[in-house]
Amino acid sequence: MEITGLEIKLPCSESHATLLQFAMTLYYRHCEEERRRNLIPLVYLQSKESFIPTYTNETMTNKPKTPSLSIAVAVGENFAIGKNNQLLWHMPADLKFFKQTTSGHTIIMGRKTFDSVGRPLPNRRNIVITRNSSLKIEGVEVVNSLDEALEITKTEEKPVFIVGGAEIYRQALPKTETLYLTTIHQTFDADTFFPEIDRSEWEVVSAEPHKADEKNKYDYTFEVLKRK
Ligand SMILES: NC(=O)c1ccc[n+]([C@@H]2O[C@H](COP(=O)([O-])OP(=O)(O)OC[C@H]3O[C@@H](n4cnc5c(N)ncnc54)[C@H](OP(=O)(O)O)[C@@H]3O)[C@@H](O)[C@H]2O)c1
């Protein structure tokens, strides 16, 4: 097998499994472009005695569907995502994570989410779904179904992100390959919810727990889940 890909060398002070997980996390965070182009990560785990080469994950070698569909969402413990067409919390750390994750990509959202944001998000191709066939919004491509949104993005090389809200998440989840899931560790009173996911269908690529701090009121966890 010819391997043309990212090479990660790691000093071995922890178990190989831990290092491999770490490498995979790095890979997913920073190298989605390479993954899109079907490059394979070559991970060396370097121990004192030996140099154990070439860990590749089987799923990495499968050519992903084009384009790869991702969801970015922040949920409460009860899967709450919004109330009165607003978010339920102000968590700058999650806003930063969302910006980092989606910048440079196409984002697809429902008309109500667009209304709540109020403007196209910069450095992203913005697509809004509505049933209103005469709606026009400057700086936004308006479509009349999720299928239409997927049709006009099918030549995208980078993953396309579904960014809400509940109606659009529900329709897109079965087609989604990667879930960028932020859990805010609190139960919220809400009127919109993310569909509960069956965790047996998802592999945890990375999980990063964080404690509340002066800027972020609640404990939270960033997870990247990949459909098995
Ligand atoms: N926590 C998070 O990560 C997060 C992320 C995003 C949003 N949110 C929250 O989610 C809430 C909004 O969610 P929502 O479910 O009420 O609304 P939404 O999914 O953002 O938008 C719903 C609208 O999308 C259009 N639509 C939906 N399905 C369609 C289809 N098959 N064909 C054509 N158009 C379709 C319709 O627009 P028209 O009515 O114009 O026809 C519908 O009213 C807000 O509270 C927001 O703050 C939370």
The ligand as an SDF file (V2000), in Angstrom:
LIG
                    3D

 48 52  0  0  0  0  0  0  0  0999 V2000
  -27.3790   25.2270   20.2630 N   0  0  0  0  0  0  0  0  0  0  0  0
  -27.0480   25.2570   18.9830 C   0  0  0  0  0  0  0  0  0  0  0  0
  -25.9840   24.7760   18.6020 O   0  0  0  0  0  0  0  0  0  0  0  0
  -27.9890   25.8920   17.9900 C   0  0  0  0  0  0  0  0  0  0  0  0
  -27.5990   26.0070   16.6560 C   0  0  0  0  0  0  0  0  0  0  0  0
  -28.5020   26.5820   15.7660 C   0  0  0  0  0  0  0  0  0  0  0  0
  -29.7360   27.0220   16.1950 C   0  0  0  0  0  0  0  0  0  0  0  0
  -30.0710   26.8900   17.5020 N   0  0  0  0  0  0  0  0  0  0  0  0
  -31.3780   27.3150   18.0010 C   0  0  0  0  0  0  0  0  0  0  0  0
  -32.3750   26.5640   17.3310 O   0  0  0  0  0  0  0  0  0  0  0  0
  -33.5610   27.3510   17.2850 C   0  0  0  0  0  0  0  0  0  0  0  0
  -34.0580   27.4110   15.8490 C   0  0  0  0  0  0  0  0  0  0  0  0
  -34.3720   26.0770   15.4170 O   0  0  0  0  0  0  0  0  0  0  0  0
  -35.7620   25.7460   14.6790 P   0  0  0  0  0  0  0  0  0  0  0  0
  -35.8710   24.2680   14.5790 O   0  0  0  0  0  0  0  0  0  0  0  0
  -36.8380   26.4970   15.3580 O   0  0  0  0  0  0  0  0  0  0  0  0
  -35.5850   26.4300   13.2470 O   0  0  0  0  0  0  0  0  0  0  0  0
  -34.5580   26.1970   12.0360 P   0  0  0  0  0  0  0  0  0  0  0  0
  -34.3160   24.7340   11.8410 O   0  0  0  0  0  0  0  0  0  0  0  0
  -33.3850   27.0830   12.2090 O   0  0  0  0  0  0  0  0  0  0  0  0
  -35.3820   26.7860   10.8250 O   0  0  0  0  0  0  0  0  0  0  0  0
  -36.6530   26.2590   10.5290 C   0  0  0  0  0  0  0  0  0  0  0  0
  -37.0820   26.8420    9.2030 C   0  0  0  0  0  0  0  0  0  0  0  0
  -36.2910   26.2700    8.1550 O   0  0  0  0  0  0  0  0  0  0  0  0
  -37.0910   26.1330    7.0010 C   0  0  0  0  0  0  0  0  0  0  0  0
  -37.2030   24.7130    6.6900 N   0  0  0  0  0  0  0  0  0  0  0  0
  -37.0950   23.6630    7.5440 C   0  0  0  0  0  0  0  0  0  0  0  0
  -37.2240   22.5140    6.8620 N   0  0  0  0  0  0  0  0  0  0  0  0
  -37.4050   22.8510    5.5760 C   0  0  0  0  0  0  0  0  0  0  0  0
  -37.5780   22.0960    4.3850 C   0  0  0  0  0  0  0  0  0  0  0  0
  -37.5830   20.7440    4.3920 N   0  0  0  0  0  0  0  0  0  0  0  0
  -37.7500   22.7590    3.2300 N   0  0  0  0  0  0  0  0  0  0  0  0
  -37.7230   24.1080    3.1910 C   0  0  0  0  0  0  0  0  0  0  0  0
  -37.5460   24.8750    4.2870 N   0  0  0  0  0  0  0  0  0  0  0  0
  -37.3960   24.2460    5.4680 C   0  0  0  0  0  0  0  0  0  0  0  0
  -38.4290   26.7600    7.3310 C   0  0  0  0  0  0  0  0  0  0  0  0
  -38.2770   28.1360    7.0110 O   0  0  0  0  0  0  0  0  0  0  0  0
  -39.5160   29.0700    6.5880 P   0  0  0  0  0  0  0  0  0  0  0  0
  -40.3740   29.1840    7.8100 O   0  0  0  0  0  0  0  0  0  0  0  0
  -38.8680   30.3680    6.1820 O   0  0  0  0  0  0  0  0  0  0  0  0
  -40.1960   28.3820    5.4470 O   0  0  0  0  0  0  0  0  0  0  0  0
  -38.5210   26.5530    8.8240 C   0  0  0  0  0  0  0  0  0  0  0  0
  -39.4310   27.4300    9.4540 O   0  0  0  0  0  0  0  0  0  0  0  0
  -33.1920   28.7210   17.8340 C   0  0  0  0  0  0  0  0  0  0  0  0
  -33.5620   28.7900   19.2040 O   0  0  0  0  0  0  0  0  0  0  0  0
  -31.6870   28.7660   17.7010 C   0  0  0  0  0  0  0  0  0  0  0  0
  -31.0980   29.6350   18.6400 O   0  0  0  0  0  0  0  0  0  0  0  0
  -29.2250   26.3430   18.4200 C   0  0  0  0  0  0  0  0  0  0  0  0
  1  2  1  0
  2  3  2  0
  2  4  1  0
  4  5  1  0
  4 48  2  0
  5  6  2  0
  6  7  1  0
  7  8  2  0
  8  9  1  0
  8 48  1  0
  9 10  1  0
  9 46  1  0
 10 11  1  0
 11 12  1  0
 11 44  1  0
 12 13  1  0
 13 14  1  0
 14 15  2  0
 14 16  1  0
 14 17  1  0
 17 18  1  0
 18 19  2  0
 18 20  1  0
 18 21  1  0
 21 22  1  0
 22 23  1  0
 23 24  1  0
 23 42  1  0
 24 25  1  0
 25 26  1  0
 25 36  1  0
 26 27  1  0
 26 35  1  0
 27 28  2  0
 28 29  1  0
 29 30  1  0
 29 35  2  0
 30 31  1  0
 30 32  2  0
 32 33  1  0
 33 34  2  0
 34 35  1  0
 36 37  1  0
 36 42  1  0
 37 38  1  0
 38 39  2  0
 38 40  1  0
 38 41  1  0
 42 43  1  0
 44 45  1  0
 44 46  1  0
 46 47  1  0
M  CHG  2   8   1  16  -1
M  END
$$$$
